[in-house]
Amino acid sequence: MAPVGPMHQWNSARRGAAKAPLPWPATALPATTASEELQAQVLCALQKQPRQLPWPYLFDLQGSALYELATESPDYFLARTELKVLHEHAGDIARRMGPCPELIEYGAGAMRVVRRLIEEADQPVRYVAMDTSEQHLQARVSGLQHDYPRLDIQALVGDFTQAPALPAAHPDAARRIGLMGGSGWSRIPRPARLPLLQGLAGALRGGALLITVDQVLDPLLQERAYNDAQGRMADFNLNGLRRCQRDFALRLSNGQFQHQVKADASGHSVVLQLGCSRAMTLELHHHGQVTPIALAAGEAIQTLQLHPGTAGELQALARRAGFAPGPCWQDPLSRVALCWLEAPPL
């Protein structure tokens, strides 16, 4: 595919004839309303250039369920690759964790990674799951508690990029092991990565951190992963507008917005966005006020921005933050790396 300016662009219409909508697995889930704080962030972000929806807004109960379904699609290879690497090296990772670890997952999502580590770990004493969607988090924690009834499991609602306070260390824990799997690291803008690692180094003193790095790849591979042939990622992306319809009495018609994916030609940036098909003005109602958002034909609302990197980049930043980098386990094609970082001593 030829680049469009400095970017490659993949539009959902390019995947062939339009497909019937997927059966929406989240339709049976209750619709959620964003907090006042998050609604204010949405209004602010939509008035900026480029127009944006904050990524935590996408991951409500329904959005989280749709995203999980999208990451299981045949085109989305990243989740499968991460789990394959984890399964191959789980024993080594468990030995590095040591006995009686307390596991803290930053951006718990579907909790696929932690399940394997709980199975392999030597007498884990507690698992703390952190995520932004309270209802989705509670549902996942309930399922995990059912499978591991003897494990102390806690849910912590919050955006890990804002460094929410952790509960006091478990009295029986030898040390804390932080986990950041999936595409959590990729969602962190590059300028924010060093401060985040510095905060984690302090929070995990005496322990360690395991981070999954989605590595820089051919942009066509990245575009295909986020614009799967089944339309699952598009359904997730469009759910952000469905939530706006509920929160702000926003009136929209089918076909006014299209799921789009833009990957930088270097492979260092992937942006999901919603392109509008014609000039329009969105009217968002909030506390008796109407905020108009004028969009030109072809203008887009950015939703999810991803910043693939390399294991070497992470290790260099981790050293500056106070971590001591350990091994990085990768798949044969170097698509995904699981990197071990020893936190500073107590």
C-alpha positions in Angstrom: 0.0 0.0 0.0 1.4 3.4 -0.9 1.9 5.9 1.9 -0.4 8.9 2.1 1.9 11.8 2.9 4.1 10.7 5.8 1.5 8.2 7.0 0.0 4.9 5.8 -3.8 5.0 6.1 -6.1 2.0 6.2 -9.8 2.7 6.0 -12.3 0.0 6.9 -13.9 0.5 3.5 -10.7 -0.9 1.9 -11.3 -4.3 3.3 -13.8 -5.2 0.6 -17.5 -5.1 0.6 -19.3 -3.8 3.7 -20.0 -6.5 6.2 -23.1 -7.0 8.3 -22.5 -5.7 11.9 -21.2 -8.3 14.3 -23.6 -9.7 17.0 -22.6 -7.3 19.7 -21.4 -9.3 22.7 -21.9 -6.2 24.9 -25.6 -5.6 24.2 -26.6 -7.6 27.2 -24.3 -5.6 29.4 -25.7 -2.5 31.2 -24.9 0.8 29.6 -22.6 2.9 31.8 -22.4 6.6 32.3 -19.0 8.3 32.6 -18.1 10.2 35.8 -18.3 14.0 35.9 -14.5 14.2 35.7 -14.3 11.9 32.6 -17.1 13.7 30.9 -15.3 17.0 31.4 -12.2 15.5 29.9 -14.2 14.4 26.9 -15.6 17.8 26.3 -12.1 19.4 26.6 -10.5 16.8 24.3 -13.1 17.2 21.6 -12.5 20.9 21.4 -8.8 20.5 20.8 -7.0 20.0 17.5 -6.8 17.3 16.6 -10.1 16.2 18.0 -9.8 13.4 20.5 -11.6 11.0 22.8 -9.5 10.2 25.9 -8.6 6.5 25.8 -10.1 5.6 29.2 -13.5 6.8 27.9 -13.4 3.9 25.3 -13.0 1.2 28.0 -16.3 1.3 29.8 -18.0 -2.1 30.5 -19.2 -2.5 26.9 -16.0 -1.1 25.3 -13.8 -3.4 27.4 -15.8 -6.4 26.3 -15.6 -5.4 22.6 -11.9 -4.8 22.9 -11.3 -8.2 24.4 -13.3 -9.7 21.5 -11.2 -7.7 19.0 -7.9 -9.0 20.5 -9.1 -12.5 19.9 -9.6 -12.0 16.1 -7.3 -13.9 13.7 -5.7 -10.6 12.5 -4.8 -9.4 15.9 -1.6 -11.4 16.5 -0.2 -9.4 19.4 -2.2 -11.0 22.2 -1.6 -14.6 21.0 2.1 -13.9 20.6 2.3 -12.4 24.1 0.7 -15.5 25.6 2.9 -17.9 23.6 6.0 -16.2 24.9 4.6 -16.2 28.4 3.8 -19.9 28.3 7.3 -20.8 27.0 9.0 -18.8 29.8 6.6 -18.9 32.7 8.8 -21.1 34.7 11.8 -18.8 34.4 9.6 -15.8 35.2 8.2 -17.5 38.3 11.7 -18.3 39.6 12.6 -14.7 39.3 9.4 -13.7 41.2 10.5 -15.9 44.1 8.2 -17.4 46.8 5.1 -15.6 48.2 4.9 -12.8 45.7 2.2 -10.1 45.6 1.1 -9.5 42.0 0.0 -6.0 41.0 -1.3 -5.6 37.4 -1.4 -2.1 35.9 -4.2 -2.2 33.3 -5.6 -5.7 34.1 -8.0 -6.0 31.1 -8.9 -9.6 30.4 -6.4 -10.9 33.1 -5.0 -13.4 30.6 -1.3 -13.0 31.6 -1.8 -13.1 35.4 -3.7 -16.4 35.2 -0.7 -18.1 33.8 1.6 -16.5 36.4 -0.8 -17.4 39.3 -0.6 -21.0 38.1 3.2 -21.0 38.0 4.0 -18.8 41.0 5.3 -20.2 44.3 2.5 -19.5 46.8 1.3 -16.1 45.6 -0.3 -14.3 48.5 -2.3 -11.5 46.7 -3.3 -10.2 43.3 -4.2 -6.5 43.0 -6.0 -5.7 39.7 -6.0 -2.1 38.5 -8.1 -0.8 35.6 -10.3 2.2 34.7 -13.7 0.5 34.2 -15.1 -0.4 37.6 -17.9 -2.8 36.3 -15.6 -4.6 33.9 -12.9 -4.9 36.6 -15.3 -6.3 39.2 -16.7 -8.8 36.7 -13.2 -10.1 35.8 -12.1 -10.2 39.5 -15.2 -12.2 40.4 -14.4 -14.7 37.7 -10.8 -15.0 38.9 -11.8 -15.3 42.5 -14.1 -18.2 41.6 -11.2 -20.0 40.0 -8.7 -19.2 42.8 -10.8 -19.0 46.0 -7.8 -19.2 48.3 -6.0 -16.2 46.7 -6.5 -12.7 48.2 -7.7 -10.7 45.2 -8.4 -7.0 45.2 -9.8 -4.6 42.6 -8.4 -1.0 42.4 -10.2 1.3 40.1 -8.0 3.9 38.5 -5.8 5.0 35.6 -2.4 3.6 36.3 -0.7 6.4 34.3 -1.9 8.8 37.1 -0.1 6.7 39.8 -3.0 5.9 42.1 -2.0 4.9 45.6 -1.6 1.1 46.2 -2.9 -0.7 49.2 -0.5 -1.5 52.0 1.8 -4.4 51.2 0.4 -7.8 52.1 2.0 -8.9 55.4 2.9 -12.3 54.1 4.3 -11.1 50.8 8.1 -11.5 50.2 8.0 -8.7 47.5 5.8 -7.0 45.0 5.8 -7.9 41.3 4.3 -5.4 38.9 2.7 -6.5 35.6 2.0 -4.4 32.6 0.7 -6.6 29.8 -1.2 -6.3 26.6 -0.7 -3.0 24.9 -0.6 -1.0 28.1 3.0 0.2 27.5 2.2 1.1 23.9 -0.6 3.5 25.1 1.9 5.6 27.2 3.1 8.6 25.2 6.8 8.7 24.9 7.3 11.9 27.0 5.4 10.3 29.9 7.3 7.0 30.0 10.3 8.0 32.1 8.1 9.7 34.8 5.8 6.6 34.9 8.8 4.3 35.3 10.2 6.5 38.0 6.9 6.3 39.9 6.8 2.5 39.5 10.4 2.1 40.7 9.4 3.8 43.9 6.1 1.9 44.3 7.8 -1.5 43.7 11.0 -1.1 45.8 12.4 -4.5 46.6 10.4 -6.1 43.9 10.3 -6.2 40.1 8.2 -5.2 37.0 7.3 -7.4 34.0 6.4 -5.3 31.0 5.1 -6.4 27.6 6.5 -4.4 24.7 4.7 -4.4 21.3 7.8 -3.9 19.1 8.1 -1.7 16.0 6.8 -3.7 13.0 5.9 -3.3 9.3 3.1 -0.7 9.4 0.9 -2.9 7.2 1.0 -5.6 9.9 0.0 -3.1 12.5 -2.8 -1.7 10.4 -4.2 -5.2 9.8 -4.1 -5.9 13.5 -6.2 -2.9 14.3 -8.5 -3.2 11.3 -9.4 -6.9 11.4 -11.5 -8.4 8.6 -14.3 -9.3 11.1 -14.8 -5.6 12.0 -14.3 -6.2 15.7 -11.9 -3.4 16.3 -14.1 -1.1 14.3 -17.0 -2.0 16.6 -14.9 -1.2 19.7 -13.8 2.1 18.2 -17.4 3.2 17.3 -18.5 2.3 20.8 -16.9 5.5 21.9 -19.5 7.5 20.0 -22.3 5.3 21.3 -21.2 6.3 24.8 -21.2 10.0 23.7 -24.8 9.5 22.6 -25.7 8.4 26.1 -23.6 10.9 28.1 -24.2 14.0 26.0 -27.6 13.3 24.2 -25.6 13.3 21.0 -27.6 12.7 17.8 -25.8 10.6 15.2 -26.9 8.5 12.3 -25.3 5.3 11.0 -22.5 5.9 8.4 -21.6 9.3 9.6 -18.3 8.1 11.0 -15.9 5.4 9.8 -13.3 3.4 11.7 -9.8 4.3 10.4 -6.3 3.2 11.3 -3.2 5.2 10.5 0.3 3.8 11.0 3.4 5.9 10.7 5.7 4.7 7.9 8.4 4.0 10.4 6.2 1.8 12.5 6.6 3.9 15.6 3.0 5.2 15.8 -0.5 3.7 15.2 -3.6 5.8 15.6 -7.2 4.7 15.7 -9.6 7.4 14.7 -13.2 8.0 13.6 -13.4 9.9 10.3 -16.5 11.9 9.5 -18.0 11.4 6.1 -19.3 15.0 5.7 -19.1 18.4 7.4 -21.2 18.4 10.5 -21.6 20.0 13.9 -21.9 17.8 16.9 -24.0 19.2 19.8 -23.0 17.9 23.2 -25.5 18.6 26.0 -24.0 18.8 29.5 -25.6 20.4 32.6 -27.9 22.5 30.5 -25.1 23.8 28.3 -24.6 22.9 24.6 -21.1 22.5 23.3 -20.9 22.6 19.5 -18.1 20.8 17.8 -17.7 21.7 14.1 -16.1 19.0 12.0 -15.1 19.4 8.4 -15.7 16.7 5.8 -12.9 14.1 6.2 -11.8 15.4 9.6 -11.2 12.7 12.2 -11.6 12.2 16.0 -8.5 10.4 17.4 -9.4 7.6 19.8 -6.6 5.3 20.6 -2.9 6.3 20.1 -0.3 3.5 20.3 3.4 3.9 20.3 5.3 0.6 19.6 8.9 0.6 20.7 11.7 -1.9 21.3 13.0 -3.8 24.3 16.2 -1.9 24.1 14.4 1.4 24.4 12.5 0.2 27.5 15.7 -1.1 29.1 17.5 2.2 28.6 14.6 4.2 30.1 14.3 1.7 33.0 18.0 2.2 33.9 17.4 6.0 34.1 14.3 5.4 36.3 16.3 3.2 38.8 15.5 -0.3 37.6 18.1 -2.9 36.8 17.0 -4.5 33.5 17.0 -8.3 33.4 16.2 -10.7 30.5 13.7 -10.0 27.7 11.9 -13.0 26.3 10.7 -12.6 22.7 9.0 -14.6 20.0 11.2 -15.7 17.0 9.9 -12.8 14.8 10.6 -10.2 17.6 7.1 -8.9 17.5 6.5 -9.0 21.2 9.0 -8.9 24.1 8.4 -9.5 27.8 11.0 -7.5 29.8 12.0 -8.1 33.4 13.1 -5.1 35.4 14.4 -5.4 39.0 13.2 -2.5 41.1 15.5 -0.6 43.4 16.2 -2.3 46.8 14.2 -1.3 49.9 
